[in-house]
Amino acid sequence: MVPKLKILLVVRWPIGGIRTFIRYVYRRFDATKYQFTILAPENFELDILAQDLASLDIEICRLSEYPSTFEIFTSVLRLVSSGRFNLIHSHGFTSALCSAFPAFIFRIPHIFTSHDMLSAAQFRGFSGKLKRLVIGLALRSITSIHLVSHDALSNLSEFYPFITQQKGKCVVIPNGIESSIFTNAKVKDLRSELKISGQSCFLIGFLGRFMAPKGFCYLVEAVERLAQSETLSSQIKIVVLGSGGFFLEEKAALTERGLDQYFCFLPFSANVAEIIKGLDLVVIPSIWETCPLLPMEVLACGTPLLSSDCIGLREVVRGTPAFVVPSKNALAIADGIKFFMENDRRVQFSEFAPEAARRYDVGESVRALESLIESIIGSASVTG
């Protein structure tokens, strides 16, 4: 019997899009061929991920809830020193930095998937320059860097051109989704669940984490503008399915601004397809993304979509019916919402849904990533 390929997944943040990425991609892998160990912090979303990957040969190694980089680094070092892994696959820059040295000294192939964008603000001052140097050294030692969009590749090239210019070093494999989950989902009756009387209320979804890059503040400002219109104020309801460190602060801020009546909050849900289909519109006001899954999911559901033109997001929605507005522009978001309220575009999005399901299906991403993994492991075996 051919021994299984043993892969260590190092995941500093097993939440949100990263968790969903791992779920979509790795549960398509052959359980008779691969064995996975996930090193990640204790988190309820990690438990959900473990359930999602239950069909695989998988082991979970739990860090503390908020591990330091030292804890992550020493845990990676301890695991790889056993000599049982064929490959490390790190997710996010912190995971990559903590995995780079252990992978280098034990000569283990290392793939880094970047789920972030870099900014000049991160590298200001002496500490920023030192950080840039350390990241550069780590990236140099990594076997292969997986970028999830061409925007992400351009962003990395802006700060580390010597990395992206190395032949074969960087590979763009766009994200994808399990399309059938969204095309086959039933429609959740959100009006009944939220006790909203009448069909005139326009349900707008925000399904992101409460983090600055997600641009929730611009949606709030847009709602504030719309609420000042007597013809619209009684018809707006923002359905929020979000989480993150600023959840309570955002709710308190809405109350302080007198806008809480326009927002309703749903508890966390690992599977959002039915909720998306129950909405009249989804708004994604992000400031930056790498290759977001949410617009793919919304378009595959056939639900109308209003998105910003920020980096990463613009690449995903290009060539779709999505209504695109400038990022960081609350007025444009308000105008976009008003447009959808006054113009029914559900048929247009519904007709595009089969194309979205085909375009964004994760199958091709899985095949490309598996091919990359096997080629890297194969090369390491030959050189070893």
Secondary structure, DSSP 8 states (H G I E B T S, - for coil): ----EEEEEEES--SHHHHHHHHHHHTTS-TTTEEEEEEEE--HHHHHHHHHTTTSEEEEEEE-SS--HHHHHHHHHHHHTTS--SEEEEESHHHHHHHHHHHHHTT--EEEEE-----GGGG-HHHHHHHHHHHHHHHHH-SEEEESSHHHHHHHHHH-HHHHTSTTTEEE----B-HHHHHS-----HHHHTT--SS-SEEEEE-S-SSGGG-HHHHHHHHHHHHT-TTTGGGEEEEE---STTHHHHHHHHHHTT-GGGEEE----S--HHHHHT-SEEEE--S--SS-SHHHHHHHHT--EEEE--TTHHHHHTTSS-EEE-TT-HHHHHHHHHHHHHS--HHHHHHHHHHHHHHHBTHHHHHHHHHHHHHHHHHHHHH-
